[in-house]
Amino acid sequence: MAEEMKEIEEIVGKSGNTFHYKVMTELKSKGWTVLVSPYYNDIISGKAREIDLIAEKAFPFQTTVGTPGGFIKLRLFIECKYIAQTTAFWFVDKDMAKASDLVIATTPCRPDNSFTNDHHYLTEDNDQVGKLFADAKAKAAENELFFKALNQVLNGTIYFRRQPSIIKPPQGRPDFTKFILSYPVIICNNFDSAYRVDTNGTDHKAIQANFQFEMDYAYSGAGQTDISDYFLVDIVSFNLLDEFIQKVEKDKDLAAFFLNNS
């Protein structure tokens, strides 16, 4: 019995599911609807894949005359990662042209309005992004913590982003969802072992704030057509989760403004 208990403790310790459920519990306590470890079929490999969490929250908004305008929903595609080893991220200036195109393509924001720059992908505090990474224990790129996390969160985002909302309207009621804002997110236990490095590798310091990782990601779409998309992935420390949620909730308010002024 003692050996079995020790084995169970080792399994639990290595699985990462404890942190996974900690994130789920925290989001549910904040009013989010959470889908745990949904599986999908990877069209490239033909294999079943999963993403850790899909979390959604609906927010009512009003029209300019004060009548109900429906709901804007925030949808987070989440990978939960426990950083156990020292990890370095190389930072570069964000490609603001691509980031702007991403916002225009995925939100109601318009290119002819300066308020678009209030989206959290475009604000000045996020003008630098992670671009490369390496950790202390990895022997090859495919073994690195963030290589796996980035692939999992982007593959899950690509598959689920056009799926119906996981928040269903009451039976017999119409769905008044006007827009769903979707974000790929990696939530880490903390940044205690995470460091940022400049482009020439001569300066490095501890990471203390949430940041974004920039990727040009190639994949096969419907009919096996080759697609290359630009993504920004929010990298969030668990103790800074509230700060991140506040930012995307401001994006929701921005979307409501543009829906009311379209």
C-alpha positions as CSV (number, residue, x, y, z in Angstrom):
1,M,0.0,0.0,0.0
2,A,2.8,2.4,0.9
3,E,4.5,1.7,-2.5
4,E,1.3,2.3,-4.3
5,M,0.7,5.6,-2.5
6,K,4.3,6.7,-3.4
7,E,3.7,5.8,-7.0
8,I,0.4,7.8,-7.0
9,E,2.2,10.8,-5.6
10,E,4.9,10.5,-8.3
11,I,2.3,10.3,-11.0
12,V,0.4,13.4,-9.6
13,G,3.7,15.3,-9.2
14,K,4.8,14.7,-12.8
15,S,1.4,15.1,-14.6
16,G,0.9,18.8,-14.3
17,N,-2.8,18.2,-13.8
18,T,-2.8,19.9,-10.4
19,F,-1.9,23.2,-11.9
20,H,-4.3,22.6,-14.7
21,Y,-7.2,22.2,-12.2
22,K,-6.0,25.2,-10.2
23,V,-6.4,27.4,-13.3
24,M,-9.8,25.9,-14.0
25,T,-11.0,26.5,-10.5
26,E,-9.7,30.1,-10.5
27,L,-11.5,30.9,-13.8
28,K,-14.8,29.3,-12.6
29,S,-14.6,31.3,-9.4
30,K,-14.5,34.4,-11.6
31,G,-17.6,33.5,-13.6
32,W,-16.0,31.8,-16.6
33,T,-17.5,28.7,-18.2
34,V,-14.7,26.2,-18.7
35,L,-14.4,23.2,-20.9
36,V,-11.6,20.9,-19.7
37,S,-9.3,19.0,-22.1
38,P,-11.5,18.9,-25.2
39,Y,-10.2,16.6,-27.8
40,Y,-10.1,17.2,-31.6
41,N,-8.8,15.5,-34.7
42,D,-5.6,16.9,-36.1
43,I,-6.2,16.9,-39.8
44,I,-2.4,16.8,-40.6
45,S,-1.6,13.7,-38.5
46,G,-5.0,12.2,-38.2
47,K,-4.4,11.8,-34.5
48,A,-6.5,13.0,-31.6
49,R,-5.2,16.1,-29.8
50,E,-6.3,18.1,-26.8
51,I,-6.0,21.6,-25.5
52,D,-6.0,22.1,-21.7
53,L,-8.9,24.5,-21.3
54,I,-11.3,26.5,-23.3
55,A,-12.8,29.3,-21.1
56,E,-15.6,31.7,-22.1
57,K,-17.5,34.5,-20.5
58,A,-20.4,36.5,-21.9
59,F,-20.8,40.2,-21.3
60,P,-24.0,42.1,-22.2
61,F,-23.6,45.4,-23.9
62,Q,-26.0,48.3,-24.7
63,T,-26.6,50.2,-27.9
64,T,-26.0,53.9,-28.1
65,V,-29.6,54.5,-27.2
66,G,-29.5,52.3,-24.1
67,T,-31.3,49.3,-25.4
68,P,-29.8,45.7,-25.0
69,G,-27.4,45.1,-27.9
70,G,-26.7,41.4,-27.2
71,F,-23.6,39.7,-25.9
72,I,-19.9,39.9,-26.6
73,K,-18.0,36.8,-25.5
74,L,-14.4,36.4,-24.5
75,R,-12.9,33.0,-25.4
76,L,-9.6,31.9,-24.1
77,F,-7.7,28.9,-25.6
78,I,-5.4,27.9,-22.7
79,E,-2.4,25.7,-22.2
80,C,-1.3,25.4,-18.5
81,K,2.5,25.0,-18.1
82,Y,4.5,24.5,-14.9
83,I,7.9,26.1,-15.4
84,A,10.3,23.8,-13.5
85,Q,13.5,24.8,-15.2
86,T,15.2,28.0,-16.1
87,T,13.8,29.3,-19.4
88,A,15.1,32.2,-21.5
89,F,13.1,34.2,-24.0
90,W,14.7,36.4,-26.6
91,F,12.7,39.6,-27.1
92,V,12.4,41.7,-30.3
93,D,10.3,44.7,-31.4
94,K,6.8,43.6,-32.3
95,D,5.7,43.6,-36.0
96,M,3.1,46.3,-35.5
97,A,1.8,46.1,-39.0
98,K,1.0,42.4,-38.7
99,A,-0.4,42.9,-35.2
100,S,-2.7,45.6,-36.5
101,D,-3.8,43.3,-39.4
102,L,-4.5,40.6,-36.8
103,V,-6.7,42.9,-34.7
104,I,-8.6,44.1,-37.8
105,A,-9.2,40.5,-39.0
106,T,-10.3,39.1,-35.6
107,T,-12.3,41.9,-34.0
108,P,-14.9,44.5,-35.0
109,C,-12.1,47.2,-34.9
110,R,-11.5,49.2,-38.0
111,P,-8.2,50.4,-39.6
112,D,-9.6,54.0,-40.1
113,N,-10.1,54.6,-36.4
114,S,-7.4,55.5,-33.8
115,F,-9.4,53.7,-31.0
116,T,-8.3,50.4,-32.6
117,N,-4.8,51.1,-31.1
118,D,-6.4,50.6,-27.6
119,H,-6.6,46.8,-28.3
120,H,-4.1,45.1,-25.9
121,Y,-2.2,43.7,-28.9
122,L,-1.4,47.2,-30.0
123,T,-0.7,49.2,-26.8
124,E,2.7,50.6,-26.1
125,D,3.3,48.4,-23.0
126,N,3.4,45.4,-25.4
127,D,5.7,46.8,-28.1
128,Q,8.3,44.0,-27.5
129,V,7.5,40.3,-27.8
130,G,9.1,37.0,-27.2
131,K,10.5,35.5,-30.4
132,L,12.9,32.7,-29.5
133,F,13.2,30.5,-26.4
134,A,15.4,27.9,-24.8
135,D,15.3,26.0,-21.5
136,A,17.9,24.4,-19.3
137,K,17.0,20.8,-19.7
138,A,16.0,20.5,-23.4
139,K,18.2,18.4,-25.7
140,A,16.2,19.3,-28.8
141,A,13.7,22.0,-29.8
142,E,10.8,19.6,-29.8
143,N,11.5,18.7,-26.2
144,E,11.3,22.3,-25.0
145,L,8.4,23.2,-22.7
146,F,7.3,26.2,-24.8
147,F,7.7,24.4,-28.1
148,K,5.1,22.0,-27.0
149,A,2.9,24.6,-25.4
150,L,2.9,26.9,-28.4
151,N,2.1,24.1,-30.8
152,Q,-0.7,22.8,-28.6
153,V,-2.3,26.2,-28.0
154,L,-2.1,27.3,-31.7
155,N,-3.4,24.0,-33.0
156,G,-6.3,24.1,-30.6
157,T,-7.0,27.7,-31.4
158,I,-7.1,27.0,-35.2
159,Y,-9.5,24.1,-34.7
160,F,-11.9,25.6,-32.2
161,R,-11.9,29.3,-33.0
162,R,-14.8,28.9,-35.5
163,Q,-16.7,26.4,-33.3
164,P,-20.0,27.5,-31.6
165,S,-19.8,29.1,-28.2
166,I,-19.6,26.7,-25.2
167,I,-22.1,28.9,-23.4
168,K,-25.5,27.8,-24.7
169,P,-28.6,30.0,-24.5
170,P,-31.5,28.7,-22.4
171,Q,-33.5,26.1,-24.2
172,G,-35.9,27.7,-26.7
173,R,-34.2,31.1,-26.5
174,P,-32.3,32.7,-29.5
175,D,-28.6,33.2,-29.2
176,F,-27.9,37.0,-28.9
177,T,-24.1,36.6,-29.2
178,K,-22.9,39.4,-31.5
179,F,-19.2,38.7,-31.4
180,I,-16.7,36.3,-29.9
181,L,-13.2,37.6,-29.2
182,S,-10.7,34.7,-29.1
183,Y,-7.2,34.6,-27.6
184,P,-4.5,31.8,-27.4
185,V,-3.0,31.9,-23.9
186,I,-0.3,30.0,-22.0
187,I,-0.8,30.3,-18.3
188,C,2.4,29.6,-16.2
189,N,2.7,28.8,-12.5
190,N,5.0,31.8,-12.2
191,F,7.9,33.6,-13.9
192,D,10.4,32.8,-11.1
193,S,12.6,30.9,-13.6
194,A,11.9,32.9,-16.7
195,Y,14.3,35.5,-18.1
196,R,14.2,37.9,-21.0
197,V,17.3,38.3,-23.3
198,D,17.9,41.1,-25.8
199,T,18.5,40.3,-29.5
200,N,22.3,40.2,-29.3
201,G,22.2,38.1,-26.1
202,T,24.3,40.5,-24.0
203,D,21.6,41.6,-21.6
204,H,19.2,39.5,-19.6
205,K,16.9,40.0,-16.6
206,A,14.1,38.3,-14.8
207,I,10.6,38.5,-16.4
208,Q,8.2,40.2,-14.0
209,A,5.2,41.0,-16.2
210,N,2.9,39.2,-18.6
211,F,4.1,39.3,-22.2
212,Q,3.3,38.1,-25.7
213,F,5.0,35.7,-28.0
214,E,4.9,36.4,-31.7
215,M,4.7,33.6,-34.3
216,D,4.2,33.1,-38.0
217,Y,2.6,29.7,-38.0
218,A,2.1,27.5,-41.1
219,Y,-0.5,24.8,-41.1
220,S,-2.9,22.9,-43.5
221,G,-6.4,24.2,-43.8
222,A,-9.5,22.6,-45.2
223,G,-8.7,20.7,-48.4
224,Q,-5.1,20.5,-47.2
225,T,-4.4,24.0,-48.5
226,D,-1.2,25.6,-47.0
227,I,-1.9,28.5,-44.8
228,S,0.4,30.8,-42.9
229,D,-1.0,33.1,-40.2
230,Y,0.4,35.5,-37.8
231,F,-0.4,34.9,-34.1
232,L,0.2,36.6,-30.8
233,V,0.1,34.3,-27.8
234,D,-0.3,35.9,-24.3
235,I,2.1,34.4,-21.8
236,V,0.5,34.9,-18.4
237,S,1.8,34.2,-14.9
238,F,-0.9,32.7,-12.6
239,N,-0.4,35.5,-10.0
240,L,-1.0,38.1,-12.8
241,L,-4.1,36.4,-14.2
242,D,-6.4,39.2,-13.0
243,E,-4.3,41.8,-14.8
244,F,-4.6,39.9,-18.0
245,I,-8.3,39.4,-17.6
246,Q,-8.7,43.2,-17.1
247,K,-6.9,43.8,-20.4
248,V,-9.1,41.5,-22.5
249,E,-12.2,42.9,-20.8
250,K,-11.1,46.3,-22.1
251,D,-10.9,44.7,-25.5
252,K,-14.5,43.7,-25.0
253,D,-15.5,47.3,-24.4
254,L,-13.6,48.3,-27.5
255,A,-15.5,45.8,-29.5
256,A,-18.8,47.1,-28.2
257,F,-17.9,50.6,-29.3
258,F,-17.2,49.5,-32.8
259,L,-20.3,47.3,-33.0
260,N,-22.3,50.4,-31.9
261,N,-20.6,52.6,-34.5
262,S,-20.4,50.3,-37.5
